[in-house]
């Protein structure tokens, strides 16, 4: 029973962080597309802004590892 609850907690940690990242990237991506239509020289900054929320998923994996390990 204990291992099942630990696995569920790890899955929730990764799942919620992945959902939050998807939501953030959808908002940043649509705003970035609008900004690129107006100023194409902002492409490097927009790529960085889209990549930043990926750290939330990585932190979710770290938390899941700490829960299971």
C-alpha positions as CSV (number, residue, x, y, z in Angstrom):
1,X,0.0,0.0,0.0
2,X,2.8,2.4,0.9
3,X,4.6,1.9,-2.5
4,X,1.4,2.5,-4.3
5,X,0.9,5.8,-2.6
6,X,4.5,6.9,-3.2
7,X,4.0,6.0,-6.9
8,X,0.8,8.0,-7.0
9,X,2.5,11.0,-5.4
10,X,5.4,10.9,-7.9
11,X,2.9,10.7,-10.8
12,X,1.0,13.7,-9.5
13,X,4.2,15.6,-9.1
14,X,5.2,15.0,-12.7
15,X,1.7,15.3,-14.1
16,X,0.8,18.6,-12.5
17,X,4.1,20.2,-13.5
18,X,3.6,19.0,-17.0
19,X,0.1,20.4,-17.2
20,X,1.3,23.7,-15.8
21,X,4.2,23.8,-18.3
22,X,1.8,23.1,-21.2
23,X,-0.5,25.9,-20.1
24,X,2.3,28.4,-19.7
25,X,3.9,27.5,-23.1
26,X,0.5,27.9,-24.8
27,X,0.2,31.5,-23.5
28,X,3.8,32.4,-24.2
29,X,3.8,30.8,-27.6
30,X,0.7,32.7,-28.8
31,X,2.1,36.0,-27.5
32,X,5.4,35.2,-29.1
33,X,3.9,34.5,-32.4
34,X,2.2,37.9,-32.3
35,X,5.4,39.6,-31.3
36,X,7.4,37.9,-34.1
37,X,4.8,39.1,-36.7
38,X,5.6,42.6,-35.6
39,X,9.3,42.4,-34.9
40,X,11.1,39.4,-36.4
41,X,14.4,40.3,-34.7
42,X,12.9,39.1,-31.4
43,X,13.1,35.4,-32.4
44,X,16.0,34.6,-30.0
45,X,14.2,36.1,-27.0
46,X,11.0,34.3,-27.8
47,X,12.7,30.9,-28.0
48,X,14.3,31.5,-24.6
49,X,10.9,32.5,-23.1
50,X,9.2,29.4,-24.5
51,X,12.0,27.2,-23.1
52,X,12.0,28.6,-19.6
53,X,8.8,26.8,-18.4
54,X,10.4,23.4,-19.3
55,X,12.3,23.8,-16.0
56,X,9.0,23.1,-14.2
57,X,8.8,19.6,-15.7
58,X,12.5,19.0,-14.8
59,X,11.8,20.0,-11.2
60,X,8.7,17.7,-11.2
61,X,11.0,14.8,-12.2
62,X,13.4,15.8,-9.4
63,X,10.6,15.8,-6.8
64,X,9.3,12.5,-8.1
65,X,12.8,11.0,-7.8
66,X,13.0,12.3,-4.3
67,X,9.6,10.9,-3.4
68,X,10.4,7.4,-4.8
69,X,14.1,7.3,-3.8
